[in-house]
Amino acid sequence: MQNDSRTRFTRDTARQWDDLDPKEFEVPEVGELDLEDRQALRRVAGLSTELQDITEVEYRQLRLERVVLVGVWTTGSAVDAENSLLELKLLAETAGSQVLEGLIQRRQRPDPATYIGSGKAVELRDIVAATGADTVICDGELTPGQLRQLEDVVKVKVIDRTALILDIFAQHAKSREGKAQVELAQLQYLMPRLRGWGGNLSRQVGGRAAGGVGIGGRGPGETKIELDRRRIRERMGKLRRQISEMSTARETKRTRRRTREVPAVAIAGYTNAGKSSLLNRLTGAGVLVEDALFATLDPTVRRARTPEGRLFTLADTVGFVRHLPHQLIEAFRSTLEEVAEADLILHVVDGSHPDPESQLAAVREVLADVDAGGIPEIVVINKADAADPVALANLTSRERHSVVVSARTGAGIDELMRLIERELPRLDHEVRVLVPYERGDLISRAHREAEVLSIEHTADGTILHARVLPTLQVELDRHAKPVETV
């Protein structure tokens, strides 16, 4: 630990940082970063947590217990950098960790060798030793070389944001399909990092090439790594086949709904924005609701009706997050098809979050990746009961096609349902027909699938006036008689 201006790890210095104007940390358009900023690891206030129940989490025998968070701030303001690290704190807590410290390093780009630079890595080692941490979590996806070299310096386990998110998904996956998707994503992440994770494996060397090891110095490392790679490739192939088979059943259900021409609405949004709570409020589904990140991984599809009685399906999907690992997007592609094939997307955002705009941008980026960017969207600003009214007004002014609701109290739900009804595909075929009493099934179907305008019972049958789908119109033309409008 150095003295003078290089000593950045006292509580008094941390408080001094909190008093500074965030505008002072905006990225300069030209020129080098300020020398003092570049030489400092910056503490982020409010990241120390005390959890009552520390759960053991394993990812290739990784134990996430007492952790120090570290991020590299390259773009945006100081507030953006701190919000990113605060989100990493929530992710770490969700995984069962106790967060001891949070640090930000100001750089133009992450160091290619140790992510934060060799000097800062030594300072990080001193912080890890002082706090008694056993894990360092980096706010980014590190290369195998960065992981290995940073571990060599700090002398404790180092993982990155991607590994942490994969670990959380592994904890929360419940269905057979969800577990297979998470395992596939984990293996895709692990495959290029076998050398990094397997530092205890020796490599095949011998003779003078072994630096004097000579006979008996030949280790099984390369052979073991190749064996691991082959097994991982075989397992990934098996998982892809299983996911493909399970996605076929999901596609069959969607095809059946399309045949009946039932509109599909998908709930998408940032993790912990209240999507499952909204589904329960709209349909009474009774799905798991938990104040935790990625509490929902398995999609849930329920039926709902508009105020006019029109039937539609509502699908709850996995939550998104900034820098969502591409392995997860690929592995969960079959699940995300519920969003890609919807007629309407309810984009739920947490109105009480300090930076809802970045959440909206992150979700829209993922929607574009799964070819759902062109689907009509309603922005549902949730948690209105806990949000600042001024922040809500600013958000609604920027998002014109939005509605403010509270899934907990029910405020704004009626307005949301009316908006859904307006945005669903229109029933353009208006009919007025006399349906015989023996074909009461057509009347029941009209109540389920159509917009019934009026019903009149006569001696010869039921006069139905409704807006219907093309398939129902064909059936009515075949079994009912047209009635002239008076």
C-alpha positions, 0 to 999 in steps of 0.5 A: 500500500502506498502513501501520499496521494496514492493511498485511496482506501480510507473511509474519510477518502470514500466520504470525500468522493461522495461529496464530489459532483458527478459531472466532474467524472464525465468522459473527456471528449479529447485528451487523456484521462486525468492522472489522479483518476487513472491512478486511483481505485475508487470506493463505491459507498453503500456496497457492504452488506450483511446477509442473515443466511449465506447460501453455499453456491457452487460453479465448478466447485466455486464458493461465493461467500465473502466477496470484493467487487471491482469494475472498470469505468471506461464510458459514461458518468460516475453515476453510471459506473456506480449504478453498474457496480450496485447492480453487480452487488445485487447479483452477488447477493442473489448468488448468496454472497456477502459483499465486503467492498466495491471498487471502481478503476478509471481507465480508457479500456480494461487492461488486457493482462489483469483487467485493472492493471498490474499496480491496481491489482497489487492494491486490490490484493491488499484490500482482499487481505485486509477484508478477509475476502475469498473471492473477487468479482469483476464487473465484465467478462474477462478472458481466460488470461485475465482471470488467471493473471489476476488470480495469481496477483490477488491470491484468491478466486476471481470470477467475472460477471458472466460466471456470476449470472450463469451461477444464479441461473443454475440456482433458479432453473426448476424445469427440465428445459430450464436446467438443460438451457442453463447447463448448455450456457455454462458449458459454452462459457467453460469450454474456452476457459479450461486452461484458466480454470485448470491451472493445477493440471500439468502439461506434457513436457520432458527432457531439456524442454522441461527446464531440467525436469527430465525423466518422470516430468511428463504430466497428463495435463494436455491429455486431460484437457483434451478429454475434458473438451471432448466430453464437453462437446458431447454433452453440449450436443446432447443438450442441444438435441434435448432442447430442440425436442422440448422446443418442438412441444412448445412450438406445437402449443403455439401453432394450436393457439395460432390456428385458433387465432388467439392473440399472444401477448408477451411480458418482457423486461428487466429482471426484478421489474415485476413481470410475474407480479403483473402476470398474477394481477392480470390473470390470477396465475399464482406464479412465484413472486420474489424480490430477487434477480432472475426469480423467473426462468421458466416461461408461464403462459396464461389466458386472459380477457380484455374488458370486452371479453376478448380472449388472449394469451399472456406469457411471462418470460425470463428477465434481462439484464445489462450485458446479458451473456450471449451464451444465455441468449443462445441457450434460451432462444427457444424460450425467448421465441414466446416473445419473438412470436407475440402480437404485442409486448408488454415491456415492464420497467421498474419505475422506482429504479434510479436509471430506468432508461438504461434498463429499457435500452438493455431489454430492447437490445436483447429483443433485437437479438431475438428478432422481436424488435419490430413487434408493437410494444407497450411500456408498462412503468411498474412499482408506481407506489414506490416511485418518485412522481417527478421521475415517473412524469419524466419517464412517461414524457419520454416513452409516449406509448406507456402506462403507469401501474402498480402490480402490488396495489392494482393501480393503473391495471384497468387502463393497461387492459384497455390499452391492450385491447386497443393494440391487439390485432383487430377483428375486421369481420363483422357478421350478423347471422341467425345461428340454429339452436343446435349449433350452440357451440358456435355461440360459445366459440364467439364468446371465447374468440370474438367480440360479441356486439349483441345476442338476440334469441328468436323462435328460429335460433340466436341472432349473433352480431359480432366481430369475428376472426376469419376462421370463425366466419367460415364456420358461421357462413357454413352453418348460419344464415345471414340476417339483414340489418334493419 
